[in-house]
Amino acid sequence: EVLCRVMRVFDLDGVALPEAADLGEFIIKAGLACFPNDPFLLILYANFLMEVRQDGAASRTQLQLATKHQPNVVERYQIFSTVEASKRLTDHKDGAMDLQGYVELKRNYRGVLRIHKEALSAQKEFWGLLLHSNTSVKALCKGFSDLDVAVERGRNVYRRVLERYPYNGRLLKCWGLFQEHVLNDPHAAAKTYAEAMRQGLGDGLAAMDFDFAGQNKPEMLTSMDMREDAVIVINAEGKILMASQGTMAMFGFAKAELEGQNVSMLMPAPFNQRHNSYLQRYTSSGESHILDSVREVVGLHKERVVFPIQLCVTKLSGVGADCIFMGVLRRVVFHTNFVRAWVTPSNVILCVGPTFSSVTGVPPEDLAGKDFASLTTDPDAVLELLE
């Protein structure tokens, strides 16, 4: 750390000199290469990214990694403080939270979770009474009264805590879950989820803790890396709510060009015209063909280049028109033992692998859009196969 700080040389305006900043980052990365799971080094790198690079989203990514490697109490407080500082870097909010404030927030958060669980338990007990063949009216009235008291207590506790911490995305997300599963108000829950994304969770996917362990999800979801994978969150209308840095790198769009647009902009024809109908079918009937499974599809780069990707979609929350989905995308890894081309049912080549280009002697960019059957010795057999 001392060696790294020596490298941080600033000009008269207090801006780190590019050469010094690059050298300092190189030193930290060298340390991380030797101790890749050390929470202290990950927190140090997060502070470097925030203070020198002014990159709050990248800083929060490192902090998310640090939380997964058993940080001690002091390191957990450092992670929390750095996360709050990185949010202010984006939101331009003043003020900081000291250790006492952090402990108080944690106490309130634990209290909210306890009341939340009590309401769910009361709900479970009430519905359990209805499953009995012989249940007295007195027992039903008591169960309903206990449920009503637990729900009202939970509502009041959430209201008081959110009045004190109105910009805490984690608390807002819990309140959304309470509205959805206890109050049975999915419309209000959807609004709360949206507010949670704007306040703390919406600064970047790195600030969100997606833990799919033990949920019988595909390995692609449980192993996703926010730094490398393209991760996109959409609503039931296909509108992009959030997109990771990996998405921007994969498709060539800036964040402002993605968020608020329909996700079909990342698909070539004819798939971009069909996607909304798939979403409508799911929200109206609950019929799904792709959730929690890994599919191989094609994406459309900003430069209008089509390329193959792996896609895994899961539902994060909501019901019907209030559903929120998340998709993880990775580039297809080409193997020299296979000759591959992606072709539409109408016999048009969308994209090819490098081996296919080598076999045909035609560059990939020249093959896109061409008639696939015309490249074969038996065009009729190819057309019959495509049908």
N, C-alpha and C positions, 0 to 999 in steps of 0.2 A: 504494500500500500504506500509506503514512504517513497519508494522508487517511482511509483505511478504519479504521486502528487508532485514530485520534482519536475515531471514532464509537463505539467499544466502551466504553461507560460501564457500570460494574457497581455493584450495590447493596452493602450492608454484608455480605451473605452470599456475595458473589462471583458473583452471577447477573447476566448481562447484561440491562440494561433493554430491554424490548421495542421502544421507539421507537428507541433507539440501534442495536439489532441490525438492525432493518428498514432504517434508513438506511445502515448499513454494507453490508448485502447489496445494496441498490440501487446503491451506488457500485461494488461489485465487478462487478455485472451490466452496468453502464454500460461498464466497462473491457472486459468480455468481448464486448460488442456491437461495440466498436471493434477488438478483437484476439481474434476468436473461437477461433483455433487456437493461442494462446500457452500453452505448457505451464506457465510460471510463474504466470499468472493462474488457470489451472485448478487448480493445486496450492494456490494461495492460497485459492480458493473452497472447495476440499475441506477445508482446515484450518479455515476459518470455519464450515462446516457441522458439522464434528466438535466443535470446541471451544465454539462459541456455541449452535448449534442442537441439539447432542448427537444428531446423526442420522448414525450410522456408515454405513448403507446408501447414503444420498444422497452422502456424502463419497466412498465408493468408486466411485460412478458417475462423478464428476468425474475421479477418478484414472485410471479406465479410458479416458476421453477423452484425458487428457494423454499416456498411453502411445502413442497413435496418431499423435502429432504430433512425433516425433523429439526427445524430451527429451535433454539432455546427461547426462553421468555424474552430476553433482551432483543434477540434477533427478530422475534415475532412483532415486537413493538416497532423496531426499525422498519420492518416490512410495511406495517400499517401506516407509519408516518410518511414513508416514501410514496406509498400509493396515494395518500391524500394530497401530498405535494405535487405529484404528477397530474392529478386531476385539476388542481389549481393552475398548473402550467397551461392547460388547455382552456379551462373555464374562466381564467383571470379572477379567481376568487381570493379574497384576502383572509388572513387569519390562519393560525395553525392550532393543532390540538396537542396539548402536553400529555405526559404520561397519566396524570390523574383523569383527564378527559377521556383518554383511550380506555382506561379501566372502567369508567362510568358507562361508556358506550357498550363495552362488552357485557357489563352487568345488565343493562337494559335489553340487549339483544338476547341474552339467555332467558330473561324474564318473558320476553315476547314468545320465544320458542316454547317455553313451559306452558303458557296460557293457550298457545296454538294447539299443542298436543292434548291439553285437557278438553278443548272443544271437540277435537276429533274423537277422543275417547267417549265423550258424552253422546256424540252422534252415533258411534258404533254400538254403544249400549242400548240406545233407543231403538235402532233398527233391529238389534238382537231380540228385543221384546216382541217385535212384530212377527218374528219367525216362530214363536211358540204357539202351539195349537190352543193352549188355555192360558190366556193372559187377562188379569183383572183390569177393570177400568181404572182402579186406584193406582196400579203399577204403571199403566200407560200415562196417566196424568202426572205422576211423579217423574217418570222418564222424560216426558215432554218439558216439564218445568225445569229439570236439571239441564237439559239441552239448551233451553232458552236462556238460562242464567249463564251457562258457559259461553254461549255465543255472544251475549251482551257484554260479558266481562272481557272477552277477547277483543271485541270491537272497541271498547273503551281504552284498553291498554294500547292497542295499535294507534288509536287516535292521539293519545298523550305522547307516546314515543315519537311518532312521526311529526308532531308539532315541534319537538326538540331537534330532530334530525331529518328535516324534510328533503335533504339532498343525498341521503344514503341509499345507494342503489340496491344494496343487499336487503335492507329493511323493506324497501318498496316491493322487491320481488317476493318477500315473505307475505306481505300484505296482499299482493295479487293472488298468491296461492290460497290465502284465507278466504278471499272473496270468491274464488273459483270453487274450492272444495268444501267450504263450510257454509258460506252465505249463498252458494249456488247462483252466483251472479257473474257469468262468463263475460258479459259485455263490460262491466265495471273492471273486471280482472284484466281484460285486454288493454284498457286504458292505463291501468296501473303498470302493466308490463312495459308499455311504451314509454311511460314516464321513468321507469327504472332504467331503461336503456339510455334515456337522455341524461339522467342524473347518476353518473358513476358507472353504469354498465354500458352506456351507449358510446363512451369515449373510445372503445375498442374492444374487440373480442378477447384481447389478452387479459382484460379485467374480469372476465367471467370465468367461473369455475365449473366447467363441464365435467362432471364425474359420472362416467357410465359404468363404473366397476360394479359387477354383480347384477347387472340389468340384462344380461343375455343379449348384448349388442354385438354387432360385427367387430372384428379386430380393427378394422379401418377407423371405427369411431373411438374405441378405447385407446388406440395408439396415436391419435391425431396430434400433430405438432403445429401450434399456431404460427410458428416462425416459417415453416416450410409449406404446409398444406394450404390450399385455398378453402376458406370456410365462409359460407354465406348463410345469413338468416333472413327468411322471407315470411310474409303473412299469407293468409289464405287466398289473397288476390294475386299473389306472385310478386308483390312489391318488395324490393330489397330494403331491409331494415338496417342491416349491418354487413360489412364485408371486411375480411382480414387483409393484412398486407400481402399475404400470399396470393389472394385473389387478384389484386391489382398487378402483381408481378406476372401472374399467369396469363391474364387477359389484356393487359396493356392499358387499362382504364384507370383514371384517377378516382379517388374516393368520392369526390363530389359528382362524378359522372355516373357512378353506380347507385349510390344510396338514393332511394325514392323512385328508381326506375324499375320496370318489370324485368324479372330475371330472364325472360325469353330473349333479351337483347344479347345474351351470351350463347345463344343457340343458332345454328344455321337453319335455313328452310329445308324441309317442311316442318321440322320439330318445333320451331318457335311459334308456329301457328296453332299447334296442338296442345301446348303446355297448359294454357289457361283452362281448357276443357278438362284436362286431367285433374286439376285442382278443384274445379267445380264439382266433378263427379265424386271426389273424395269428401268434400264438405257437405254434400247433400245426402250421400248414401253411406259414407264410411268405408267404401270399397277402395282398397289400396293394392297396387301391384308392385310397388318399388320400396316402400318403407322398410328400413332396417335390413336392406340387402345391398350388395355391391354389384353395380352394373357398369358396363363399359359403353360409354356414349361419346359424342363428339362435341367440342366447344368451338366458339367463334371468337377469334382474337379481334381486337380493335382494328387491326390492319386488314380485316376481312379474310384472314387465314384460318382454315378449319384444322383442328388437331384432335387426336383421340385422348380421352381422359377416363379415369375411374371415378364413379360417383356413388356416394352412400348418403341417403336422406333419412332423417329421423324426425319425429314430432317432439317439440320441446314442451308445448303446453296448449291449452285451449280446446274447445270443441266446436265443430261446425265451422261457421264463418269466422270464428275467433282463433282458429288454429295458428300456431307459429311453428315453422319448420326450420331445420338446419341441414345444410348439405356440406359434405366434405368432398373435395375434389383433388385428385392427384393425376399427374401426367402418366400415361401408359409407358411402361418400361419395355423397350424393343429388344427382342432376342434374335440373334443372327441365324438361329435355326429355323425361324418361321418367316414366311413371306406373307405380309398382311396388307389388306386394303379395306377401307371402309366405304361401302357402296349403298346408295339409296335403293329402295324397291323399284324405282324407275330407271335403274341401270346407270346412274351418274356417280362417278367417283368423287367422294368428299375429301379424302386424304389417304395417304399411303405411308407405310413404314419405310425406313431406309433400305431394307433388303429388297423390297418390291421395286424400288427405284433402280437398284443395282441390276436386278434381273432383267428389267425391261429396257434399261439404258436411257430412261427418260427422267429428267429432274422432277422431284415431287411437285413443285409449283406448276409444272406443265401438265401433270397428270390430273390435277384437280379440275373437275368439271367435264372431263372427257367421258366418252362412252366406254364402259368397262368391257362389255361383250366384244367390242371391236378389237381388243387386245388379245383375245383368245383364239384358239384354232377351231373352236366349236361354239360360235355365238348363240345358236339356238338352244343348246344345252344350258348355257349360262342364263339366258332369259327365262327358261323354264324353271331353273332353280330359284331365281329371284321371285317368281310368281308364287 
